[in-house]
Amino acid sequence: MNFVSTVTGRPLRADAERNRRKILAAAAELFALRGIDITLDDVAKHAKVGVGTVYRRFTCKQELVDGVFEQHMADMEAGAAAALEVDDPWQGLVNFVAFSCEEMAKNRGLGAVFFGCDEGREQIACARERVEPLVGKLLARAQDAGVVRPDVDTNDLLAVGKMVEAYSEFTASVAPDAWRRYLEIVLDGLRAEGMPRTPLTVPSLTDEQLAAAKIAARG
């Protein structure tokens, strides 16, 4: 079976395709752990291949970002589509917001890509254009059902994701699931007047955890 190079458009040999997969896997691990502020040299070292091998497969980091995160964006699209199939409009919206926040909490690079500029990331931009209308439908459906405040728009949902992503990074070393508490609080703020509150299922940070998170954030 032949594979096609993302750089030249020509078929790849089997060993070249193995190297490409190693590079993508290494980049995915580094993006998840450290965000997208890494170099192709970092990726080559992590993949245990020569720097020249990386540059033959990907001419710049933006191509590598596209290659790694296109699937993540496709997963976002699938998650939004699945949420639209949920009969309860509120639960469908909650399912998608929680899913997207969980994905970003697990992967530092995903938040940077999702909330970053699309310049030079054509595949990511196209994927985002498929996701955003679905999110708009989820929100409109919930508002039409009277379960979400009428003055909320899709950019508010993006803000929720960004806030949760930032807090999950802050608490990752001491309480990886702490962000879920604040997602529950924010979701209650989106609910229409008169809707019931959701019991908080995750405890707040202790004083010791907060102090440790501050130390970790400094360094």
VMD Tcl script that draws the C-alpha trace (Angstrom):
set ca {
  {0.00 0.00 0.00}
  {1.30 3.46 -0.92}
  {0.97 6.57 1.27}
  {1.13 10.16 0.06}
  {3.57 12.78 1.35}
  {1.99 15.87 2.90}
  {4.89 17.88 1.43}
  {5.43 16.57 -2.12}
  {2.15 14.81 -2.86}
  {4.14 11.78 -4.07}
  {3.73 8.22 -2.73}
  {5.85 7.34 0.32}
  {7.86 4.18 0.80}
  {6.83 2.00 3.73}
  {9.86 3.07 5.82}
  {9.15 6.74 5.09}
  {5.54 6.27 6.18}
  {6.72 4.62 9.41}
  {8.90 7.63 10.09}
  {6.00 9.99 9.35}
  {3.81 8.14 11.84}
  {6.59 8.22 14.47}
  {6.96 11.96 13.95}
  {3.21 12.56 14.27}
  {3.00 10.40 17.40}
  {5.97 12.19 18.99}
  {4.55 15.61 18.12}
  {1.15 14.63 19.54}
  {2.77 13.64 22.86}
  {4.79 16.86 23.07}
  {1.83 19.06 22.10}
  {-0.31 17.40 24.78}
  {2.33 17.81 27.50}
  {3.90 21.15 26.60}
  {1.56 22.92 24.20}
  {2.49 23.99 20.68}
  {5.52 26.09 21.66}
  {7.96 23.38 20.63}
  {10.36 23.10 17.70}
  {10.80 20.54 14.96}
  {14.14 19.74 16.59}
  {12.24 18.84 19.80}
  {9.99 16.55 17.78}
  {12.94 14.87 16.05}
  {14.62 14.17 19.40}
  {11.40 12.79 20.91}
  {10.72 10.64 17.84}
  {14.36 9.44 17.79}
  {14.82 10.37 14.15}
  {17.13 12.83 12.43}
  {16.10 16.46 12.12}
  {16.38 16.14 8.34}
  {13.81 13.33 8.41}
  {11.31 15.61 10.12}
  {11.91 18.43 7.64}
  {11.47 16.07 4.68}
  {8.03 15.08 5.95}
  {6.96 18.51 7.28}
  {8.48 21.70 5.92}
  {7.36 23.81 8.90}
  {5.75 23.41 12.31}
  {2.37 24.61 11.05}
  {2.12 21.58 8.76}
  {2.85 19.37 11.74}
  {0.23 21.15 13.85}
  {-2.31 20.59 11.07}
  {-1.35 16.93 10.80}
  {-1.70 16.29 14.53}
  {-4.77 18.35 15.34}
  {-6.94 17.77 12.29}
  {-8.16 14.53 13.88}
  {-8.84 16.27 17.20}
  {-10.97 18.84 15.38}
  {-12.77 16.03 13.57}
  {-13.51 14.53 16.99}
  {-14.96 17.90 18.07}
  {-17.19 17.88 15.01}
  {-18.35 14.34 15.76}
  {-19.00 15.28 19.39}
  {-21.17 18.23 18.39}
  {-23.10 16.11 15.89}
  {-23.69 13.43 18.54}
  {-24.90 16.08 21.00}
  {-27.52 17.22 18.48}
  {-28.92 13.69 18.50}
  {-29.64 13.87 22.25}
  {-33.36 14.41 22.81}
  {-32.94 16.78 25.77}
  {-31.60 20.11 24.38}
  {-29.98 21.07 27.68}
  {-28.26 17.72 28.11}
  {-27.05 17.80 24.51}
  {-25.44 21.19 25.05}
  {-23.90 20.10 28.36}
  {-22.56 16.92 26.76}
  {-20.71 18.84 24.07}
  {-19.35 21.58 26.33}
  {-18.11 18.97 28.84}
  {-16.61 16.85 26.06}
  {-14.72 19.77 24.51}
  {-13.46 20.94 27.90}
  {-12.28 17.45 28.79}
  {-10.40 17.15 25.51}
  {-8.62 20.45 26.16}
  {-7.88 19.54 29.78}
  {-6.10 16.40 28.53}
  {-4.19 18.17 25.78}
  {-2.50 21.55 26.30}
  {-1.87 21.97 22.60}
  {-5.51 21.52 21.64}
  {-6.57 24.61 23.57}
  {-3.80 26.65 21.96}
  {-4.90 25.52 18.50}
  {-8.63 25.89 19.12}
  {-8.30 29.41 20.54}
  {-5.36 30.50 18.40}
  {-5.10 32.24 15.05}
  {-5.83 30.13 11.98}
  {-3.14 31.80 9.86}
  {-1.04 29.08 8.23}
  {-3.33 26.34 9.54}
  {-5.67 25.77 6.62}
  {-6.82 22.29 7.64}
  {-7.56 23.45 11.19}
  {-9.46 26.48 9.88}
  {-11.61 24.28 7.62}
  {-12.34 21.93 10.52}
  {-13.31 24.85 12.77}
  {-15.71 26.08 10.07}
  {-17.48 22.70 10.25}
  {-17.68 22.69 14.05}
  {-18.97 26.21 14.74}
  {-22.34 25.90 12.92}
  {-23.09 22.72 14.88}
  {-22.35 24.51 18.15}
  {-24.67 27.31 17.04}
  {-27.43 24.78 16.43}
  {-26.90 23.23 19.87}
  {-27.24 26.62 21.51}
  {-30.23 27.74 19.44}
  {-32.04 24.47 20.16}
  {-31.53 24.90 23.91}
  {-32.67 28.53 23.79}
  {-35.74 27.64 21.76}
  {-36.58 25.07 24.44}
  {-36.32 27.81 27.10}
  {-33.54 26.12 29.06}
  {-30.69 28.53 28.25}
  {-30.62 32.30 28.73}
  {-31.66 34.11 25.54}
  {-28.76 36.59 25.76}
  {-26.04 33.91 25.47}
  {-24.27 33.46 22.13}
  {-21.74 30.99 20.72}
  {-18.79 33.22 21.62}
  {-19.85 32.86 25.26}
  {-19.46 29.10 24.90}
  {-15.96 29.62 23.51}
  {-15.19 31.78 26.55}
  {-16.37 28.97 28.85}
  {-13.97 26.59 27.11}
  {-11.08 29.04 27.41}
  {-11.69 29.66 31.11}
  {-11.88 25.96 31.86}
  {-8.78 25.27 29.76}
  {-6.78 27.90 31.67}
  {-7.90 26.62 35.07}
  {-7.25 23.00 34.15}
  {-3.67 23.91 33.26}
  {-3.27 25.77 36.58}
  {-4.50 22.83 38.70}
  {-3.19 19.93 36.59}
  {-0.34 19.07 38.97}
  {-2.46 19.03 42.16}
  {-6.07 18.27 41.16}
  {-6.50 17.25 37.50}
  {-10.32 17.17 37.75}
  {-10.77 20.49 39.59}
  {-11.91 22.19 36.38}
  {-15.11 20.12 36.45}
  {-16.34 22.04 39.52}
  {-16.04 25.36 37.72}
  {-17.62 24.02 34.56}
  {-20.65 23.05 36.67}
  {-20.79 26.56 38.15}
  {-20.51 28.22 34.74}
  {-23.12 25.93 33.20}
  {-25.56 26.94 35.92}
  {-24.92 30.54 34.90}
  {-26.02 29.71 31.34}
  {-29.34 28.24 32.44}
  {-32.54 30.17 31.93}
  {-34.18 31.86 34.90}
  {-36.08 29.42 37.08}
  {-34.13 26.35 35.97}
  {-32.82 24.12 38.80}
  {-29.24 24.37 40.00}
  {-26.84 21.47 39.54}
  {-25.21 20.05 42.71}
  {-21.43 20.48 42.62}
  {-19.78 17.09 42.36}
  {-16.10 18.07 42.68}
  {-14.62 19.73 45.82}
  {-12.79 23.03 45.68}
  {-9.03 23.12 46.14}
  {-7.69 22.97 49.67}
  {-5.39 25.76 50.85}
  {-2.46 23.36 50.48}
  {-3.44 22.43 46.91}
  {-3.87 26.08 45.96}
  {-0.41 26.92 47.33}
  {1.13 23.98 45.45}
  {-0.61 25.00 42.21}
  {0.78 28.53 42.53}
  {4.29 27.17 43.02}
  {3.92 24.86 40.00}
  {2.62 27.73 37.85}
  {5.73 29.80 38.63}
  {8.05 27.21 37.43}
}
mol new
graphics top color blue
foreach p $ca { graphics top sphere $p radius 0.5 }
foreach p [lrange $ca 0 end-1] q [lrange $ca 1 end] { graphics top cylinder $p $q radius 0.2 }
display resetview
